Amino acid sequence: MAKLSRILSVLLSLVILVGPGLSGEVLRNDDIVKLAGAGLSSATIEEKIRTSTVSFDTSSDELVRLAARGVPDSVIRAMLVRQSQSRIESEQPRPSVSSNPTSTGRRAPRIAKGKRFEVLLHRSTYQKCPGELKVDGAAISGTGCRDLDFKIAWKDVRALCFQYGANGTVLISTDGGERRISTRLPIEAKAIREAMLSAFPAVRDLPACR
């Protein structure tokens, strides 16, 4: 009987993991609560999240509710990462490659349409303002914070740094100073870097900030 129970448990896990590909299911917060309440392991739920199409509510209040309903912290982190990946994937532009060099000797932008990211614009290391970062072939722009708003043409960028710690950080160095931008998750800073490389390939040749 115990052997049959183990077999049924394995089969249930397999059904859960392959379900999205068969049914087109979109995984939501209540689905995660249901899976956690059914006694499935964190590893199984995390794999389900990783392989599913998702639409999670990751607001602070909802994260508190998930924790109160018994959803493990590792599963909640997996939800945050997968939702961020899903948003980034949905915003991916279709690049059009151009091989014409610019007057500065750098290659021309690959994409004309800009990409936008929800970020924090910094007044200082600890003082931040929620804003939006736009990356396109002409410039990097930060908006939504009034006195912190900026637009930096690629020709004026002297150095770039990307840090992937607990949060993501992007540092943009110009002759006029340095702009610090942070993201909620490191993967979002990596997405900003990829957008910059797509918009202006010469980013790869820029020195790192000091």
Backbone as a chain_set.jsonl record, in Angstrom:
{"seq": "MAKLSRILSVLLSLVILVGPGLSGEVLRNDDIVKLAGAGLSSATIEEKIRTSTVSFDTSSDELVRLAARGVPDSVIRAMLVRQSQSRIESEQPRPSVSSNPTSTGRRAPRIAKGKRFEVLLHRSTYQKCPGELKVDGAAISGTGCRDLDFKIAWKDVRALCFQYGANGTVLISTDGGERRISTRLPIEAKAIREAMLSAFPAVRDLPACR", "coords": {"N": [[0.831, -1.206, 0.0], [1.962, 1.21, 0.81], [3.894, 1.458, -1.153], [2.298, 1.79, -3.441], [1.165, 4.249, -2.791], [3.397, 5.929, -2.936], [3.96, 5.747, -5.668], [1.659, 6.901, -6.765], [1.984, 9.477, -5.783], [4.284, 10.317, -7.155], [3.31, 10.228, -9.782], [1.342, 12.224, -9.611], [2.926, 14.475, -9.195], [4.261, 14.556, -11.663], [2.136, 15.062, -13.4], [1.438, 17.612, -12.539], [3.73, 19.053, -13.234], [3.914, 18.838, -16.048], [1.575, 19.864, -16.854], [1.127, 22.682, -17.746], [2.057, 22.751, -20.4], [0.21, 21.204, -21.7], [-2.363, 22.157, -21.21], [-2.37, 24.895, -21.421], [-2.448, 26.398, -19.139], [-2.51, 29.18, -16.904], [-0.602, 30.125, -14.275], [-1.502, 31.248, -11.057], [-1.633, 33.244, -7.982], [-3.455, 32.004, -6.151], [-3.385, 29.404, -7.051], [-0.876, 28.597, -6.23], [-1.168, 28.697, -3.457], [-3.012, 26.622, -3.208], [-1.517, 24.398, -4.09], [0.532, 24.359, -2.16], [-1.028, 23.903, 0.103], [-1.868, 21.342, -0.434], [0.2, 19.802, 0.301], [2.437, 19.409, -1.283], [5.931, 19.29, -2.061], [8.35, 21.965, -1.574], [10.257, 22.01, -3.618], [8.943, 20.736, -5.741], [6.81, 22.51, -6.234], [8.233, 24.821, -6.906], [9.45, 23.954, -9.286], [7.198, 23.637, -10.844], [6.414, 26.32, -11.012], [8.611, 27.343, -12.4], [8.349, 26.17, -14.934], [5.967, 27.049, -15.937], [3.465, 29.162, -17.504], [2.881, 32.295, -16.093], [1.007, 34.523, -13.942], [1.427, 36.341, -11.589], [0.502, 38.089, -8.607], [2.569, 40.219, -7.089], [2.611, 42.099, -5.116], [3.282, 43.811, -1.978], [1.33, 43.375, 0.047], [0.123, 41.073, -0.919], [2.198, 39.225, -0.845], [2.552, 39.001, 1.9], [0.108, 37.814, 2.512], [0.379, 35.351, 1.21], [2.468, 34.196, 2.69], [1.178, 33.987, 5.153], [-0.679, 32.061, 4.528], [0.77, 29.825, 4.482], [2.622, 29.366, 2.444], [5.832, 28.447, 1.489], [8.898, 30.327, 2.026], [10.907, 30.011, 0.067], [9.422, 29.288, -2.139], [7.9, 31.583, -2.554], [9.95, 33.338, -3.279], [10.682, 32.138, -5.685], [8.386, 32.666, -7.138], [8.563, 35.478, -7.367], [10.88, 35.749, -8.947], [10.143, 34.319, -11.289], [7.896, 35.778, -12.162], [9.075, 38.218, -12.721], [10.782, 37.422, -14.8], [8.843, 36.673, -16.667], [7.597, 39.115, -17.239], [9.732, 40.495, -18.38], [10.247, 38.883, -20.611], [7.908, 39.284, -22.059], [8.232, 41.85, -22.899], [10.266, 41.844, -24.697], [11.819, 43.187, -27.527], [11.683, 42.979, -31.151], [14.605, 42.668, -32.684], [16.238, 44.628, -35.218], [18.876, 44.271, -37.294], [21.617, 46.372, -37.968], [24.389, 47.248, -39.912], [25.712, 49.567, -40.371], [28.19, 51.86, -39.536], [28.363, 54.428, -36.998], [29.041, 57.995, -36.881], [30.901, 58.206, -34.927], [32.335, 55.954, -35.063], [31.334, 53.828, -33.718], [29.069, 51.038, -33.77], [25.865, 51.192, -35.384], [22.608, 51.561, -33.763], [20.752, 48.58, -32.974], [18.054, 48.363, -32.527], [15.094, 50.278, -32.916], [12.86, 50.875, -31.44], [12.308, 51.725, -28.079], [13.034, 50.189, -24.853], [11.384, 49.769, -21.732], [11.718, 50.054, -18.188], [10.743, 49.414, -14.844], [12.144, 51.082, -12.214], [14.338, 52.193, -9.516], [15.328, 55.438, -9.004], [18.202, 57.098, -7.866], [18.862, 59.496, -5.343], [20.799, 59.491, -3.478], [22.872, 56.952, -1.977], [21.004, 55.754, -0.293], [18.611, 57.188, -0.51], [15.883, 57.003, -2.55], [13.834, 57.055, -5.514], [10.856, 55.903, -6.968], [10.755, 55.214, -10.401], [10.985, 55.333, -14.009], [12.929, 53.688, -16.427], [14.151, 54.205, -19.64], [15.466, 52.678, -22.482], [16.958, 53.178, -25.529], [18.051, 53.398, -28.977], [19.173, 55.916, -29.11], [19.527, 57.135, -26.599], [19.713, 56.952, -22.951], [17.149, 57.17, -20.668], [15.722, 58.551, -17.723], [12.751, 58.806, -15.922], [9.966, 60.212, -14.026], [10.605, 61.12, -11.529], [10.916, 63.813, -11.29], [13.041, 66.065, -10.218], [15.071, 64.279, -10.495], [14.956, 63.295, -13.007], [16.387, 62.384, -16.147], [18.237, 62.455, -19.252], [20.463, 60.808, -21.164], [22.618, 60.887, -23.773], [24.054, 58.329, -25.835], [26.61, 58.958, -26.744], [27.623, 60.463, -24.718], [28.075, 58.809, -22.605], [30.448, 57.549, -20.441], [31.269, 55.394, -18.906], [30.049, 52.226, -17.678], [28.482, 50.317, -15.13], [27.414, 47.211, -13.763], [25.776, 45.644, -11.176], [25.018, 42.724, -9.382], [23.67, 41.95, -6.799], [21.829, 41.46, -3.828], [19.872, 43.129, -4.756], [19.501, 44.538, -8.049], [21.874, 46.748, -9.571], [22.609, 49.596, -11.526], [25.097, 51.617, -12.779], [25.749, 54.665, -14.276], [28.136, 56.463, -15.83], [29.142, 59.751, -16.579], [30.637, 62.751, -18.019], [29.568, 64.695, -16.443], [29.018, 63.543, -14.012], [27.722, 60.833, -11.995], [25.107, 58.479, -12.441], [22.914, 56.593, -10.502], [21.047, 53.657, -10.532], [18.632, 51.398, -9.376], [17.233, 48.065, -9.162], [14.519, 45.852, -8.298], [15.095, 43.139, -8.392], [18.006, 41.151, -9.151], [17.938, 39.991, -11.716], [16.534, 41.798, -13.234], [18.271, 43.934, -13.535], [20.131, 42.656, -15.114], [18.586, 42.314, -17.372], [18.322, 44.959, -18.169], [20.94, 45.487, -18.894], [21.156, 43.745, -21.124], [19.301, 44.964, -22.795], [20.577, 47.392, -23.241], [22.845, 46.501, -24.624], [21.619, 45.519, -26.912], [20.451, 47.825, -27.927], [22.642, 49.492, -28.287], [25.433, 48.313, -29.299], [28.1, 48.999, -28.743], [28.264, 49.365, -26.061], [29.442, 47.196, -24.897], [32.101, 47.712, -25.16], [32.662, 49.788, -23.487], [34.38, 51.166, -20.643], [34.456, 49.902, -17.226], [32.829, 51.414, -14.366], [34.628, 53.365, -11.948]], "CA": [[0.0, 0.0, 0.0], [2.868, 2.354, 0.878], [4.532, 1.569, -2.468], [1.3, 2.359, -4.333], [1.022, 5.65, -2.432], [4.56, 6.648, -3.48], [3.806, 5.805, -7.124], [0.63, 7.893, -7.049], [2.56, 10.791, -5.491], [5.179, 10.642, -8.269], [2.472, 10.518, -10.942], [0.707, 13.52, -9.387], [3.945, 15.509, -9.423], [4.506, 14.632, -13.098], [0.985, 15.741, -14.005], [1.543, 19.026, -12.178], [4.836, 19.687, -13.933], [3.701, 18.898, -17.486], [0.257, 20.442, -17.105], [1.083, 23.924, -18.514], [2.252, 22.517, -21.823], [-0.935, 20.512, -22.263], [-3.634, 22.852, -21.032], [-2.241, 26.337, -21.558], [-2.787, 26.974, -17.835], [-1.762, 30.317, -16.378], [-0.471, 29.918, -12.83], [-1.76, 32.456, -10.28], [-1.335, 33.126, -6.557], [-4.316, 31.028, -5.484], [-2.916, 28.072, -7.428], [0.276, 28.283, -5.379], [-1.733, 28.395, -2.132], [-3.638, 25.309, -3.312], [-0.46, 23.392, -4.164], [1.184, 24.294, -0.855], [-1.97, 23.288, 1.024], [-1.99, 19.921, -0.747], [1.34, 19.098, 0.879], [3.529, 19.193, -2.229], [7.204, 19.828, -1.576], [8.757, 23.251, -2.144], [10.98, 21.766, -4.87], [7.957, 20.433, -6.781], [6.08, 23.74, -6.553], [9.17, 25.715, -7.596], [9.599, 23.468, -10.657], [5.938, 23.988, -11.502], [6.499, 27.76, -11.306], [9.659, 27.569, -13.405], [7.963, 25.656, -16.245], [4.602, 27.474, -16.249], [3.088, 30.545, -17.795], [2.427, 32.801, -14.798], [0.499, 35.884, -13.772], [1.416, 36.467, -10.139], [0.433, 39.374, -7.924], [3.723, 40.231, -6.177], [2.548, 43.266, -4.236], [3.673, 43.515, -0.599], [0.193, 42.8, 0.774], [-0.128, 39.713, -1.394], [3.282, 38.379, -0.331], [2.215, 38.746, 3.306], [-1.009, 36.857, 2.516], [0.909, 34.041, 0.839], [3.203, 33.66, 3.841], [0.2, 33.633, 6.183], [-1.385, 30.861, 4.088], [1.68, 28.679, 4.576], [3.486, 29.181, 1.281], [7.23, 28.594, 1.938], [9.629, 31.502, 1.548], [11.616, 29.685, -1.179], [8.421, 29.295, -3.208], [7.578, 32.989, -2.812], [11.073, 33.894, -4.048], [10.567, 31.594, -7.042], [7.303, 33.414, -7.775], [9.086, 36.803, -7.71], [11.817, 35.619, -10.064], [9.431, 33.898, -12.511], [7.049, 36.887, -12.623], [9.975, 39.196, -13.33], [11.191, 36.859, -16.086], [7.688, 36.703, -17.561], [7.409, 40.499, -17.684], [10.84, 40.834, -19.267], [10.044, 38.147, -21.863], [6.796, 39.888, -22.801], [8.654, 43.158, -23.399], [11.399, 41.71, -25.604], [11.548, 43.707, -28.877], [12.241, 42.236, -32.269], [15.718, 43.503, -33.153], [16.593, 44.716, -36.634], [20.322, 44.463, -37.272], [22.187, 47.325, -38.919], [25.848, 47.172, -39.877], [26.287, 50.861, -40.712], [28.82, 52.507, -38.388], [28.017, 55.816, -36.734], [30.138, 58.922, -37.129], [31.906, 58.054, -33.874], [33.031, 54.693, -35.247], [30.599, 52.769, -33.052], [28.039, 50.462, -34.631], [24.554, 51.822, -35.25], [21.693, 50.809, -32.916], [20.056, 47.456, -33.577], [16.611, 48.506, -32.39], [14.636, 51.658, -32.9], [11.885, 51.019, -30.367], [12.955, 51.626, -26.784], [12.511, 49.307, -23.814], [11.127, 50.498, -20.496], [11.872, 49.261, -16.975], [10.421, 50.041, -13.561], [13.389, 51.122, -11.453], [14.478, 53.226, -8.491], [16.35, 56.43, -9.305], [18.826, 57.44, -6.591], [19.426, 60.793, -4.962], [22.017, 59.06, -2.798], [22.86, 55.499, -1.855], [19.834, 55.288, 0.453], [17.411, 57.929, -0.903], [15.503, 56.522, -3.875], [12.514, 57.46, -5.996], [10.358, 55.004, -8.018], [10.675, 55.856, -11.7], [11.025, 54.481, -15.19], [14.13, 53.799, -17.248], [13.942, 53.863, -21.047], [16.705, 52.439, -23.215], [16.78, 53.042, -26.974], [19.288, 53.562, -29.734], [19.698, 57.275, -29.025], [19.85, 57.605, -25.255], [19.168, 56.323, -21.752], [16.333, 58.207, -20.028], [15.043, 58.24, -16.47], [11.632, 59.72, -15.706], [9.042, 59.894, -12.939], [11.082, 61.64, -10.242], [11.086, 65.261, -11.441], [14.395, 66.603, -10.153], [16.029, 63.217, -10.818], [14.792, 62.897, -14.402], [17.583, 62.64, -16.953], [18.373, 61.842, -20.569], [21.889, 60.772, -21.469], [22.92, 60.345, -25.101], [25.107, 57.306, -25.759], [27.927, 59.552, -26.972], [28.08, 61.091, -23.477], [28.327, 57.783, -21.588], [31.872, 57.266, -20.344], [31.477, 54.078, -18.291], [28.849, 51.562, -17.171], [28.699, 49.214, -14.197], [26.233, 46.426, -13.422], [26.003, 44.856, -9.963], [23.922, 41.774, -9.193], [23.652, 41.448, -5.425], [20.459, 41.206, -3.385], [19.125, 43.883, -5.756], [20.351, 44.906, -9.172], [22.285, 48.15, -9.618], [23.233, 50.064, -12.76], [25.783, 52.9, -12.614], [26.038, 55.297, -15.562], [29.108, 57.53, -15.592], [29.314, 60.754, -17.636], [31.532, 63.834, -17.606], [28.882, 65.505, -15.443], [28.81, 62.807, -12.765], [27.297, 59.436, -12.054], [23.707, 58.169, -12.162], [22.735, 55.263, -9.913], [19.707, 53.108, -10.714], [18.545, 50.055, -8.812], [16.071, 47.255, -9.494], [14.113, 45.012, -7.175], [15.731, 41.834, -8.526], [19.208, 41.183, -9.997], [17.637, 39.612, -13.1], [16.058, 42.987, -13.935], [19.474, 44.678, -13.932], [20.707, 41.918, -16.245], [17.748, 42.617, -18.539], [18.691, 46.313, -18.599], [22.221, 45.353, -19.606], [20.893, 43.156, -22.43], [18.63, 45.982, -23.606], [21.6, 48.358, -23.648], [23.67, 45.854, -25.648], [20.824, 45.442, -28.136], [20.24, 49.175, -28.458], [23.909, 50.124, -28.639], [26.417, 47.254, -29.06], [29.376, 49.52, -28.245], [28.253, 49.283, -24.596], [30.379, 46.136, -24.512], [33.47, 48.242, -25.183], [32.827, 50.865, -22.51], [35.045, 50.728, -19.413], [33.637, 49.816, -16.018], [32.949, 52.569, -13.485], [35.643, 53.213, -10.892]], "C": [[0.87, 1.262, 0.0], [3.54, 2.582, -0.465], [3.576, 2.203, -3.473], [1.119, 3.853, -4.081], [2.167, 6.481, -3.002], [4.447, 6.814, -4.984], [2.795, 6.872, -7.517], [1.148, 9.31, -6.824], [3.463, 11.253, -6.617], [4.373, 11.017, -9.511], [1.801, 11.877, -10.825], [1.69, 14.646, -9.655], [4.213, 15.685, -10.914], [3.373, 15.356, -13.811], [1.049, 17.233, -13.757], [2.598, 19.719, -13.019], [4.59, 19.806, -15.435], [2.389, 19.573, -17.841], [0.245, 21.663, -17.978], [1.208, 23.713, -20.014], [1.047, 21.889, -22.484], [-2.188, 21.361, -22.24], [-3.557, 24.357, -21.267], [-2.586, 27.064, -20.273], [-1.91, 28.174, -17.506], [-1.78, 30.211, -14.856], [-0.637, 31.248, -12.096], [-1.529, 32.183, -8.792], [-2.156, 32.041, -5.869], [-3.942, 29.593, -5.851], [-1.75, 27.64, -6.548], [-0.195, 27.936, -3.966], [-2.321, 26.994, -2.132], [-2.582, 24.194, -3.318], [0.251, 23.222, -2.824], [0.269, 23.609, 0.159], [-2.155, 21.806, 0.794], [-0.808, 19.111, -0.239], [2.467, 18.804, -0.086], [4.8, 19.863, -1.716], [7.504, 21.165, -2.242], [9.421, 23.059, -3.499], [10.014, 21.503, -6.018], [7.208, 21.696, -7.208], [6.98, 24.714, -7.316], [9.383, 25.281, -9.041], [8.353, 23.763, -11.474], [5.952, 25.464, -11.915], [7.463, 28.014, -12.458], [9.207, 27.198, -14.813], [6.584, 26.138, -16.706], [4.549, 28.894, -16.801], [2.451, 31.101, -16.527], [1.844, 34.201, -14.913], [0.312, 36.101, -12.274], [1.222, 37.914, -9.707], [1.551, 39.373, -6.886], [3.767, 41.501, -5.334], [2.888, 42.852, -2.798], [2.542, 42.85, 0.181], [-0.046, 41.35, 0.366], [0.965, 38.755, -0.929], [3.045, 38.03, 1.134], [1.101, 37.706, 3.398], [-0.517, 35.449, 2.184], [1.651, 33.391, 1.996], [2.236, 33.209, 4.936], [-0.563, 32.359, 5.828], [-0.468, 29.644, 4.024], [2.544, 28.419, 3.369], [4.941, 29.414, 1.711], [7.929, 29.783, 1.293], [10.346, 31.224, 0.231], [10.67, 29.682, -2.364], [8.039, 30.737, -3.569], [8.695, 33.652, -3.61], [11.029, 33.405, -5.489], [9.472, 32.31, -7.82], [7.799, 34.786, -8.234], [9.988, 36.737, -8.942], [11.077, 35.285, -11.355], [8.543, 35.019, -13.052], [7.893, 37.957, -13.293], [10.437, 38.713, -14.7], [10.064, 36.967, -17.101], [7.461, 38.107, -18.111], [8.491, 40.904, -18.673], [10.667, 40.157, -20.623], [8.964, 38.8, -22.714], [7.181, 41.223, -23.433], [9.791, 43.077, -24.407], [11.042, 42.24, -26.987], [12.095, 42.765, -29.933], [13.355, 43.063, -32.885], [15.854, 43.487, -34.667], [18.047, 45.122, -36.709], [20.737, 45.453, -38.344], [23.694, 47.285, -38.8], [26.5, 48.497, -40.222], [26.915, 51.515, -39.5], [28.337, 53.931, -38.224], [29.224, 56.687, -36.98], [31.226, 58.794, -36.073], [32.685, 56.758, -34.043], [32.35, 53.538, -34.545], [29.485, 52.282, -33.963], [26.693, 51.111, -34.347], [23.643, 50.968, -34.376], [21.007, 49.687, -33.669], [18.553, 47.612, -33.495], [16.244, 49.982, -32.347], [13.684, 51.891, -31.733], [12.557, 50.816, -29.023], [12.297, 50.605, -25.868], [12.394, 50.098, -22.523], [11.19, 49.551, -19.307], [11.426, 50.071, -15.768], [11.645, 49.939, -12.667], [13.262, 52.1, -10.29], [15.611, 54.149, -8.911], [16.888, 56.98, -7.992], [19.18, 58.92, -6.491], [20.77, 60.551, -4.276], [21.929, 57.546, -2.694], [21.557, 55.001, -1.235], [18.54, 56.011, 0.084], [17.072, 57.602, -2.353], [14.098, 56.985, -4.219], [12.069, 56.478, -7.078], [10.195, 55.746, -9.338], [10.722, 54.84, -12.82], [12.304, 54.754, -15.971], [13.778, 53.374, -18.671], [15.296, 53.758, -21.724], [16.365, 52.319, -24.696], [18.098, 53.342, -27.671], [19.908, 54.93, -29.643], [20.21, 57.635, -27.646], [19.314, 56.653, -24.187], [18.409, 57.421, -21.007], [15.72, 57.686, -18.737], [13.958, 59.264, -16.217], [10.809, 59.277, -14.501], [9.437, 60.46, -11.599], [11.42, 63.13, -10.296], [12.544, 65.693, -11.399], [15.457, 65.551, -10.487], [15.929, 62.766, -12.266], [16.058, 63.238, -15.195], [17.43, 61.993, -18.327], [19.826, 61.945, -20.969], [22.08, 60.134, -22.842], [24.07, 59.35, -24.978], [26.498, 57.905, -25.923], [28.505, 60.186, -25.712], [28.377, 60.088, -22.364], [29.808, 57.426, -21.603], [32.168, 55.881, -19.761], [30.14, 53.552, -17.79], [29.241, 50.452, -16.214], [27.372, 48.515, -13.923], [26.578, 45.55, -12.231], [24.779, 43.987, -9.713], [24.001, 41.148, -7.803], [22.242, 41.072, -5.032], [19.477, 41.932, -4.295], [20.053, 44.131, -6.932], [20.681, 46.385, -9.119], [22.948, 48.443, -10.952], [23.829, 51.436, -12.478], [26.153, 53.427, -13.995], [26.939, 56.492, -15.297], [29.222, 58.436, -16.814], [30.315, 61.803, -17.152], [30.898, 64.673, -16.495], [28.633, 64.798, -14.128], [28.319, 61.398, -13.011], [25.824, 59.302, -11.702], [23.616, 56.745, -11.64], [21.272, 54.858, -10.037], [19.689, 51.725, -10.094], [17.24, 49.393, -9.211], [15.739, 46.363, -8.315], [14.841, 43.665, -7.186], [16.954, 41.945, -9.425], [18.908, 40.883, -11.458], [17.148, 40.812, -13.909], [17.232, 43.868, -14.363], [20.157, 43.991, -15.108], [19.91, 42.189, -17.519], [18.048, 44.009, -19.075], [20.0, 46.267, -19.389], [21.999, 44.783, -21.01], [20.208, 44.163, -23.359], [19.622, 47.014, -24.103], [22.486, 47.78, -24.741], [22.93, 45.768, -26.975], [20.665, 46.811, -28.784], [21.531, 49.793, -28.976], [25.044, 49.148, -28.334], [27.745, 47.735, -28.498], [29.419, 49.582, -26.725], [29.283, 48.262, -24.121], [31.805, 46.65, -24.408], [33.719, 49.354, -24.158], [33.55, 50.35, -21.257], [34.072, 50.648, -18.258], [33.841, 51.067, -15.184], [34.01, 52.299, -12.436], [35.002, 53.117, -9.537]], "O": [[0.58, 2.238, -0.691], [3.742, 3.722, -0.885], [3.981, 3.052, -4.268], [0.943, 4.633, -5.017], [1.956, 7.591, -3.489], [4.784, 7.866, -5.528], [3.012, 7.643, -8.451], [0.806, 10.231, -7.566], [3.435, 12.421, -7.005], [4.692, 11.981, -10.206], [1.694, 12.606, -11.811], [1.338, 15.654, -10.267], [4.375, 16.809, -11.39], [3.608, 16.163, -14.71], [0.753, 18.031, -14.646], [2.394, 20.846, -13.469], [5.019, 20.786, -16.043], [2.123, 19.827, -19.015], [-0.571, 21.723, -18.897], [0.559, 24.397, -20.804], [0.866, 22.018, -23.695], [-2.997, 21.29, -23.165], [-4.591, 25.024, -21.308], [-2.977, 28.23, -20.31], [-0.713, 28.18, -17.796], [-2.842, 30.209, -14.234], [-0.009, 32.246, -12.449], [-1.266, 31.05, -8.39], [-1.619, 31.25, -5.093], [-4.153, 28.673, -5.061], [-1.644, 26.475, -6.166], [0.313, 27.0, -3.35], [-2.152, 26.252, -1.165], [-2.735, 23.179, -2.64], [0.539, 22.104, -2.399], [0.736, 22.824, 0.984], [-2.551, 21.079, 1.705], [-0.804, 17.883, -0.333], [3.369, 18.032, 0.24], [4.742, 20.879, -1.023], [6.994, 21.467, -3.321], [9.19, 23.837, -4.424], [10.224, 21.98, -7.133], [6.996, 21.925, -8.399], [6.534, 25.358, -8.265], [9.487, 26.125, -9.932], [8.44, 24.099, -12.655], [5.552, 25.81, -13.026], [7.176, 28.792, -13.368], [9.624, 27.83, -15.783], [6.085, 25.694, -17.74], [5.453, 29.703, -16.594], [1.577, 30.461, -15.942], [2.142, 34.952, -15.842], [-0.804, 36.052, -11.758], [1.711, 38.841, -10.353], [1.497, 38.619, -5.914], [4.835, 41.925, -4.893], [2.791, 41.676, -2.448], [2.769, 41.872, 0.895], [-0.375, 40.506, 1.2], [0.684, 37.59, -0.649], [3.302, 36.905, 1.562], [1.138, 36.823, 4.255], [-0.945, 34.474, 2.801], [1.495, 32.199, 2.259], [2.446, 32.175, 5.57], [-1.042, 31.653, 6.716], [-0.871, 28.572, 3.572], [3.149, 27.351, 3.269], [5.252, 30.478, 2.248], [7.604, 30.191, 0.178], [10.397, 32.095, -0.637], [11.066, 30.033, -3.475], [7.875, 31.067, -4.743], [8.425, 34.44, -4.516], [11.307, 34.169, -6.414], [9.608, 32.537, -9.022], [7.5, 35.215, -9.349], [9.878, 37.554, -9.856], [11.341, 35.885, -12.397], [8.445, 35.196, -14.266], [7.492, 38.535, -14.303], [10.483, 39.491, -15.653], [10.297, 37.31, -18.26], [7.172, 38.279, -19.295], [8.217, 41.567, -19.673], [10.906, 40.772, -21.662], [9.081, 38.866, -23.938], [6.541, 41.677, -24.382], [10.24, 44.101, -24.921], [10.056, 41.792, -27.573], [12.878, 41.863, -29.633], [13.08, 44.064, -33.546], [15.618, 42.467, -35.316], [18.419, 46.199, -36.242], [20.272, 45.388, -39.483], [24.225, 47.288, -37.69], [27.722, 48.56, -40.358], [26.223, 51.713, -38.501], [27.945, 54.574, -39.197], [30.313, 56.183, -37.256], [32.357, 59.227, -36.296], [33.595, 56.478, -33.263], [32.733, 52.385, -34.741], [29.012, 53.021, -34.827], [26.413, 51.526, -33.223], [23.872, 49.765, -34.252], [20.713, 49.817, -34.857], [17.835, 47.045, -34.318], [16.98, 50.813, -31.816], [13.691, 52.955, -31.113], [13.295, 49.849, -28.836], [11.152, 50.207, -26.08], [13.202, 50.986, -22.251], [10.774, 48.396, -19.396], [11.696, 51.269, -15.679], [12.129, 48.841, -12.391], [12.23, 52.744, -10.103], [16.73, 53.694, -9.147], [16.109, 57.297, -7.093], [19.722, 59.513, -7.423], [21.734, 61.294, -4.465], [21.023, 56.928, -3.254], [21.059, 53.94, -1.611], [17.459, 55.483, 0.347], [17.851, 57.878, -3.266], [13.283, 57.267, -3.34], [12.822, 56.234, -8.02], [9.559, 56.799, -9.381], [10.525, 53.643, -12.607], [12.706, 55.903, -16.15], [13.183, 52.318, -18.884], [16.158, 54.624, -21.569], [15.574, 51.459, -25.083], [19.131, 53.516, -27.024], [21.055, 55.113, -30.052], [21.204, 58.35, -27.515], [18.582, 55.704, -24.467], [18.966, 58.486, -20.743], [15.262, 56.546, -18.66], [14.212, 60.466, -16.288], [10.925, 58.15, -14.02], [8.701, 60.311, -10.623], [12.134, 63.638, -9.433], [13.219, 65.69, -12.428], [16.613, 65.894, -10.735], [16.727, 61.942, -12.713], [16.71, 64.251, -14.942], [16.601, 61.104, -18.528], [20.364, 63.045, -21.101], [21.737, 58.968, -23.042], [24.948, 59.503, -24.13], [27.459, 57.427, -25.32], [29.71, 60.424, -25.625], [28.872, 60.466, -21.302], [30.357, 57.049, -22.638], [33.188, 55.271, -20.08], [29.219, 54.32, -17.512], [30.21, 49.731, -16.45], [26.326, 49.162, -13.86], [27.553, 44.801, -12.266], [23.644, 44.45, -9.819], [24.35, 39.978, -7.65], [21.528, 40.435, -5.808], [18.39, 41.43, -4.577], [21.265, 43.951, -6.817], [19.865, 47.191, -8.672], [23.746, 47.649, -11.451], [23.132, 52.323, -11.986], [26.788, 52.731, -14.787], [26.539, 57.432, -14.61], [29.378, 57.961, -17.939], [30.783, 61.748, -16.014], [31.606, 65.29, -15.699], [28.083, 65.4, -13.206], [28.481, 60.845, -14.099], [25.347, 59.942, -10.765], [24.154, 55.811, -12.235], [20.372, 55.624, -9.691], [20.636, 50.957, -10.268], [16.266, 50.063, -9.554], [16.572, 46.143, -7.437], [15.164, 43.117, -6.132], [16.957, 42.74, -10.365], [19.543, 41.449, -12.348], [17.322, 40.851, -15.127], [17.194, 44.478, -15.432], [20.697, 44.654, -15.993], [20.477, 42.283, -18.607], [18.033, 44.226, -20.287], [20.142, 46.926, -20.419], [22.58, 45.275, -21.977], [20.496, 44.212, -24.555], [19.535, 47.466, -25.245], [22.845, 48.484, -25.685], [23.532, 45.922, -28.038], [20.73, 46.953, -30.005], [21.53, 50.522, -29.969], [25.57, 49.152, -27.221], [28.45, 46.967, -27.843], [30.478, 49.823, -26.146], [29.914, 48.439, -23.079], [32.62, 46.101, -23.667], [34.851, 49.804, -23.986], [33.343, 49.203, -20.858], [32.997, 51.247, -18.294], [34.885, 51.713, -15.269], [34.263, 51.15, -12.075], [35.7, 52.986, -8.531]]}, "num_chains": 1, "name": "protein.A"}
